[in-house]
């Protein structure tokens, strides 16, 4: 059972409704994660704004979803694993790519480097080395992409923690965690 109310967009304040209407417009529904975040319009605005900003960034949507799947699995966030697996499919990732991403793996060396870096950020709480950053440059990532990989990780930590801490009910098709 969820530990925080899930806000109904039809029965809330004007500021919350406007944000939840935007989410509904993008998804055709309001996922429970956004309904939980809506307890704070500032938190919801931050979350939704970050999704929008990174969606318009230099990292392709497919890579963003593969990073999200890797981070979700590492943090044992069933909600985000389910959501980003579904979104990853829409972004063009195959079932095999998504399964490998759960383990932080990819057959593509450039994607593999991004996933390795993302999981090192999670595992080491941001304590990466010059060599870790250089490994991204070596496979062809530029500075904007490197920053955005970190931004995707940070956003996914936020969403993972919301869903785990508040036991947000999963409203996407379930995906089994590796662990």
QUIHU-V166266 format. One line per field, one symbol per residue. phi: phi as a letter, one per 40 degrees, with the letter a starting at -180 (. if undefined). psi: psi as a letter, one per 30 degrees, with the letter a starting at -180 (. if undefined). burial: # if it has 24 or more other C-alpha atoms within 12 Angstrom, else .. A space follows every 50 residues. Layout:
BEGIN
phi=???
psi=???
burial=???
END
This chain:
BEGIN
phi=.ccacbccccbacccccccccccdccbgabdddccccccbdccccccccc dccccbccccddcdcccccccccccfccccccccccccccchccdccccc cdcgbaccdccdcccccdccdccbfgcbbdccccccccchccccccccdc cccccccdcdcdcccbfcccbbdcbcccc
psi=kkfkkjkkffialeeeeeeeeeeeeefgljkeeeeefffjeeeeeeeeee eeeffgafkkeeeeeeeeeeeeeeghjeeeeeefeeeeefggkleeeeee eegglkfkeeeeeeeeeefeeeeghfilleeeeeeeeeggkleeeeeeee eeeeeeeeeeeeeeeghkkkglkkkkle.
burial=.....####......##.#####......############..##.##.. #..#....#.#############################...#...#### ######...#############.........##.##....#...###### ####################....#.#..
END
